[in-house]
Amino acid sequence: MQIKTTNEMKRLLTEYFQGFFPREGPAPKVAWCTSVGPAELLIALGYKVYYPENHGAMLGATRQANEHMGAANALGYSPDICSYLTSDVGAFLNHQTPLTKAYGIPSIPKPDVLVYNTNQCREVQDWFMFYARHFKVPAFGVIAPNMVDELGEAQVDYVASQFKDLAAVLGKVSGAKVDPERLAQAVELSRQTSVLWGEFLDFGKHTPAPMTFFDGCIQMAPAVVLRGTPAAVAYYRLLNDEMREHVKAGESAVKKEGVRLYWEGMPIWGKLRYFAETLGNMGANAVASTYCNSWVFDGFSASDPYRSLARAYTEIFINRSEAKKEELMAAMLAKFSIDGVIYHDAKTCPHNSNSRFGMPQRLSKATGIPHLIMNGDLCDLRCFSEEQTTTSLEAFVEQLQENKH
């Protein structure tokens, strides 16, 4: 089943990327930001925001990542670190980008400033510092408390104070102060985007489900790169209207949905179609995931921008304790009526691989829901075996089908 609204997303993304290279008028001030970083603050300062992680995902999805990682490895960046980082830096060193073919722009946009948040991992800091040294521009970071269990007020205060300090420093760089009304507006637009994105993901609760995890990986782009703008809100309203029509018509994303799966961990970007088709042919649908839910933020509030940004960006799943992750996942498995869980153990992304410390075994014991641990990587396809994975998936889905009968 095709999602027709995707055509509008392509138009929006083309407009977004081409906006870095306007045909008329002055070029915008450009801030690079981590994907779960303070984009709203940058928007309030008048920056156009670019996300290198989105570029890394594109390199993976277009299967160009392996062509470029070697250039970063030769510079001393280990093949064991984040393949988003090595593929992005390598492509930069090789003067290539999939953005040219996809959106007609000559290169990635040059940054005026780089801003990261370590709520995901330390790699983002090292990644951004590479570009800060190359372009000779400032890089600033927010150091988040990690492995958070229940988020306390002291932790929120700590991060909020960093956001306020960041606003002051960025204001000196840009020559402008944060407009409180513009910040509140950006936060409110991000809140609306988050709510609408959550509504889209909740269509996975329907049986049969009109969408898959792999659809979510595509549809999440506006929630990432257009967060804090009216365009993202408008897009998800349109998308959800279409999804309601699919539900009303009883349409299913896979033929004869018989097994409902939960995908835990990063996508394997270069194999989205393979997984969608392989699982679909088995009558299995990955209806939910932690990854796509990473852009559902409950904490945004225009009435208290700095503290709400601090709360929203610190309580993301990747930044929680093992116990809290298990609690959140158990709730998701029940919410989406899951039959089995696929854990992706991503070779170069230990921070977002949750199969290494006994979680699958504990959750299966607690919920009675079987699991499969699958090896791979977000971008580096050398870490993935299609033949072995197909065999494992066939056996796993067959087991789940027998359990249901």
N, C-alpha and C positions, 0 to 999 in steps of 0.2 A: 504494500500500500504506500503510495507516494503522499508526502505532505506538501501540498501546493504552495503554502505560504513561504516555503523555502526560497522561492523566486524573489520574494520581497526582501528576504534577508540578504541575498546576493547583491541586490541593488543598494541596500543600506551599507553593507561592508565595502562595496566599491566606492561609495560616496565618502565613507569614513577614511579609507586609506588614501584616496586621491586628495583628500583635504590637507594632507601633509605637504602636498606639492601643488599649491594653487596656481592656476594659469594666469590669474590677475591678482594684483594686490600683494601685500607683504606676506612672507611665509610666517606661519604661526610659531609661537614659542612652544617647544616640544619638551615634555617630561616623560621619561621612561618610568614605568611603575611595575612592580610585581603584581601578579594576577589577583592576589588577595591583599592588596595594599591600599593606601589612603587616596584613591583616585578622586574622591569627592573634594578633598582639600586642594588637589592640583587643579581641578576644574574651577573651583572658586577663585583661584589665583590667575585664571585666564590661560592655563596651559592646555594644549591638545595632548592627550595621553596615549602613549604607545606601550604595548605589552610584549616584551620579548618572549615570554612563555607561550603566548599565542603563536609566535613565529616558530618556536621549537616544535609545537604541535603540528603546524603546517608542514614543516620539514619531514616530520614523521609520517603524516597522512599522505604526502605526495611521494613517499619512499625515497627522498633525497638525502635523508639524514646520514646514511652510511657512506655517502660520497664525500662528506665533509668532516666527519669526526676525526679522521686521521690528522687533519691540519691542526686541530686543537690539541690532540695528543702529542704531536711533535713539539708543541710549544710548552709542554709540561703538564697539561691538564689530563689527568688519569682517565683511562677508559672505564674505570669503575665508578666515576662520579656521574652526576645527572646527565643523561644523554640529551635533554633539552639544552643544557649548557654547552656541551661539546659540539652538538650539531649546529647550534646557533653561532657560536664563536667560529667554528670551522667554516661555515657558509660565508660569514663576514670576511674571514681571511682569504677565501676563494672568490670574493666579490660576486656572490650569487645569492639569489633569493627567489622563492616561489611567488612572492608578491608581484613580481614583474609580469609573469604570465597570467596570474589570477586577477590582478586589479590594475595593471598597466602603469605601475609606478617604477621609477628607475632603480630604486634601492630602498633599504630601510631608512627611516628618517633619522637625521642627525640629532642627538639629544642636546638640550641646553642644560638639563639637570637630570639626575637619576635618583629615584627614591625607592627603597626596598623595605620590606617588613620580614623579619626572620621568623614569623609565625609558621612558615612552611618548613624551612630548613636553612642551614648555613650556606648552602650553595648559592642562593640568590645574592648574598652579600659579595662573595668572590666573583660571581658572574658580572655583577654591576661594576665592581671595582676594575675589572678588565677594561670595560668601555670608558670608565672615568679616566683611567690612565691614557687610553688611546686618544680620546677626544679632548683630553685636558679640560674636563668640565667637572663640577662638584657632584659628589654622590652623598646622600644622606640616608640614614637608616633608622628604623624603629626596632628596638630589641624587645621582643615579646617574651613574657614568661611562657615556658613550654611545659608539656606533659601536664596540662591543667586538668584538675578534677572538677570540683565546683568552683566556678569563677567568682572570686571574692571582690569586694569593693576596693580593697587596697590594690589589687592587681589592675582593676579598671582605672583607678586613679593614676597608677604608675604609667600605663600606656597612654592615657589621655594627656598627661603632662608632657609626654614625648611628642604627641601630635601638636600640642600648642607650641612647644619649642620649635618643632619642624615648620609650623606655619610662619613663625617669626623669621627663621633663617631663610626659608624660601622666598619670603617677602623681600628680603634684602637682595637676593639674587635676581628676582624678577623686577624689582623696583615698584612693586605694588603690594598693598596690604590685602589680607583676606576680607572679602566683602561678606559680612555675616548673613545677609539675606541670600546671597548667591550660594553660600555654603549650605544653609538650611534647605534651599531649593534642591541642590544636588543630592543631599542626604535623603530628602523626601522622594525624589525620583528614583534613587537607588532602592528605597524601601518599597515603592510600588513595583519596581522591576522584580525585586526579590519575591514579593507576594505572588505576582503573576507567573514567575518562573516556577515557584512551588506548586501553583495550580496546574501548570502543564505536567509536571512530574507526577502529580496525583492522579492523572488519567491512567497511570499504570495500575491503579487499584481495580479498575474495571476488568471483568472477565467476559469476553476476551479483551485484552488491552489493545488500544489503537496505536500504541507507540512502543518502542524498544529503548533499551539503554543506548544502543548505537545511534538511534535517532536523537536521543538526548545529547550525545557528544557533539552532534552537528548543530542542534538548535540552541546550545548554550552560548554560542559565540556572542550574540548581542549582550547577554548578561555579563560577559567578561569585558569586552572592549567598548561597549556603549553604556555601561552602568553609569548612572548619574545624569543621563540625558533623556529628553522626551522621546527620542527615537526608539529606545529600548522598550519603554512603556507601551508605545503605540504598536510595536511589533508583537509583543506577547499578548496583547489584547486580540490582535488579528489571529495569531496562531491558536489561541485558546478557543476562539469562535469556531475555527475550522475543526479543532479536536472535538468540540461538543457535537458537531454535525456527524463526525465519524462514530461517536458513541451512540448517538440517536439512531444511526443506521445499522448499528450492531457490527461494525466493521472491525476486523482484527488485523494487527500488524503482521502476524504470521498465520499461515494456514493451519487450521485445526489445532489451536493452542491447547496443549495437554499438560505441559509442565511449566511452572513459573519459577524463574531463577532470579537470584540477587547477585550482582557483580560487585565485588569488593576490591578496591584498588584502582590503579590507573588504567586507562584504555591502552590497548596496543594499537597505536594510531594507524600504522601501515596495514593493519589486518581487520579494520572495522567491517568491511564488506564480507570478508571471509567468515567472520564470526556470525554476522547477521544471517548470511545464507546457510551456513552449516547448522546453526541452531534452529533456524526457521524450518529447514528441511526435516528436522527431527521432531517438529511440533513443540519446540521449546522456545520460550520468550524470556529474555532478561528484562524484567519489567521495572526494576529499581536498582539503585546503586548509591554508594556513599559519594562517589566522585561527583556526579551531577548535582547532588544535594549540597556540595561545598559552596554553591552560590545561592543558597537559600539562607539569608541572614535575618534572624529574628530580632536583632538588637538595634536596628536603625531607628532613630527618632530625630526629627527636625527640630524639636524643642530643646534638645541637648546634644548638639552635633558631636562635640569632641568625645564625650563619654560614651555616646552610642556607637561611634566609630570604633572606639577602643574595645567596647564589649563585643561588637559584631565580628571584628577581625581577630580577636583573641580566642573566641570560643568555637572556632572552626574545628571540624572533626579531626583533621590531621594533627592538631595541636592539643589534643586531649589525652588524658591518662588512659591506660589500658582498661581499667575498670569502667571508666565513663564511656569509652568506645564500645565496650561490650553491651552496656546498658542501652546506648543509642541504637546499636545494630539490632539487638533483640526486639526493640520496639518497631523498627523498620520491617523486620521479617514478619511480624504479626500483622502490621498495617497492610502489607502488600500480599498477604497469603502466599508466602514463599514456600516452595517445595525443596529447593536446594540452593546452596551458596557456592559460587565460583570465586576463589581467592586468587588474584593475580599477584604472584611474587615477582615484582619488577626488579631485574638485576641491578639497575643503576638508581633505583628510587627506594632505598630502605625506609625513608621517613613515611612513605605512603604505601608500604607493603605491610599488611597487618597479619601475616601468616607465620611470622618468625618466632613468636613468643607464646605459642600455645593457644592463641585466641580461637582458631577454628575448632580445636578439640573441646575447649571449654564451652563454646557456644552450642556445638552439636549436642553435647551432653545435657546442657541446660534446656535446649529447645526441642531436641529430637529431630532437628533438620540436618540432613547429610551435607557434606561439603566436599569440594574438589580443590586441591591446590595446583595451580598451573604456572609453569615457569615462562617468563618472557621479559619484555621491556617496553617502555613507552615509545622509544624511537629506534633502538638498536635491534634490528631484526636478526642479527647473528645469534641472539639469545633465545630465539623462538624456533621451534620445530613444528611445522604444520602437520606433518604426518603423525607425530607422537600426540599432538594436541587433539587431532581428530579422533584417534583411537580412545584417548581418555574421555573426551566428551561423549562419544557414543556409549561407552560403558556406563558413565555417570548418569546420562539421561535414561538409559534403559533401566538402571537401578531405581531411579525416581518413578518411572512409569510403573514398575512392578510394585513399588511401595503404595502407589495410589490405588492400585487394583487389588 
